[in-house]
Amino acid sequence: MSVDVGWVVAGTVGGALVSSVLGPLITQGRERRDIRADVLRGIGDVERARWAPVEREDFRAAIINLRAAALVAGVNRDAVDRYAGLAQIAQRMSENSWEETPGPEFAGIPIALSELTRSAAQLLTDSVWHPYRKSWSVRRRLAALKAEEHALQHDEDNTDILWHASLF
């Protein structure tokens, strides 16, 4: 049984080439998924923290963590800002409602604002979950979301919403 040196060298070079190319691709794919998962966890933290009686500083920390994770993940900044802004307004409304009526009669966030905030969260989630597939539709959905927000701001039934209340 003779060993052909050419086959050994070719096998060694081929193995090194495959491991040097595939190894980083597998690792980078896992890291990208982990980073996107941090954004999704951040959305969940903001969703939980926007309902009273959560402390304002806890909500603020959740927003900051979401923005930091989104920055690292390279998520569409307009989608993050739209969601963060609506979540801040919703949190302020929830906080004000809790101050007026704490306990089981708690009114919370107006339904229209809550639905708008959930729509923004869904847009952000979709853009994180499928960043390449959804990138073409994010701008269109952001425009629709802005139009819904504008219509809600000018709706006579929702004049009690604090549209310009800023937490930061």
N, C-alpha and C positions, 0 to 999 in steps of 0.2 A: 504494500500500500504506500503509495508515494503522495506527498502533499505538494500541490502546485502552489508555489509562492504567489503567483499572480492572483489566484482565487482568495488566498488569505489576505493579501493587501487590498484587493477590491472589496472584500467583505468588511474589513476593518474601516476603510474609507467610507464605504456606503453606510455602515452603522453609525459612524461618527457624524456623517452628514444628516442622516435621518434624525438622530437624537438632538443635534444642534438646531435643526429647523422645527421639528415637531414639539420638542420640549417647551421652548418659549411660547409657541402658539397655544399649547394647552394651558400653560400657566397664565398667560395674558387673558385668555378667555375666561378662566376662573376668576381672575382679579376683576375683570369688567363686570361679571355677574355679581360679585360681592359688593362692588361699588354701587351698582344699580339697586341692589337689595337694601343698602343703607338709605338710599333716597326713599324707597317704598316704606321702610320702617319710620323714616322721618315724617312722611305723610300721615301715617297712622298715629304717631305721637302728637302731631298738630291737631288731628281730628279729635283725639281724646281730650286734649288740653283746651280746646276752644269752648268747652261747655263749663259754665260756672258750677260749683264754686272752686275752680282751680285757680291758684294764685297767678297773678299776671306775670310774675317773673318766671314761673314754670312754663307758661305759654310762650313767653319771649325766648326762653332757652330752646324750646322745641322749634320755633321758627328759625332761629340762628343755626341750629343743627341741620335742619332741612336745607337751608340755603348753602351751608358748607358742603354737605353731601352732594347736592345738585351741582355745585361748582366743580367738584372733583370728578363727577360722573359726566360732565359736559352736557347736561340737560338744557333744553331750550330755556333761556333766561326769562323770556316774556311769559312763558307758561308758569314758571316758578313765581315770578313777581305777581302775576294775576291771582294765583291761588293764595299766596301769602297775604296779599292785600285784602281779599275777600274774607279770609280766615280771621284777620285782625278785626275787621268790621263786625263779623259775626261774634267774635269773642267779646268785643266791647258791648254789643247788644245783649249777649247772654249775661255778662257781668252786671249791667244796669238792671236787667230784669230780675236777677237774683237779689240785688240790693233792695228793690222795691217789694218783692214778694218771695222771701226765702222759704224753702220747705216744699211740701207736696204740691202746692198751687203754682209752682214755678212755671212761668210762661216760656222762657228761653228765647230762642232765635226765631224771628219771623220766618214762616214757611218758605216764602219766595226767596229770601236771602239764603236760607239753609240749602235750598235746592240749587241755587246758583253756585254756592260754595262747593257743594258736592260735585257739580258739573266741572268746576275748575279742578277739583281733586282727581276726577276721572280722566280729564284731559292730560293732566300731569302724569298720572299713573300709566296711561296708555303710551305716552311718549317715552317713559322710562322702560316699560315692559318690552316694547317693540321699537327701539330707537330708529332703526333704518326703515322699517315698513311704515311707520306712522309719521315720519318727518314731513312728507308732502302734505299731510292733512292738518298738521298742527297749526299752521298759519290761518287756514280757513276756519278751523274750530275756534281759534283765539278771536278772530274777527266776529264770529257768531256770539261768543261769550261776552265780548265787549258790547255788542249791540243789545244783548239781553240785560246786561248791567245798566246800560244807558236807559233802556225802557223802564227798568225797575226804579231807577233814580227819579224818573219823571212820572211815576205812577202815583195817583192821588191817594191810594190806599196804603202806601208804604212811606209816608212822609216822616215817620218817626225813626227811620233808619239813620244812624249817624255816619254818613258817607265820608265825612272828612275827619273822623276821629283817628288820630294816629297814635300808636303805642310806642313807636321808636323814634 
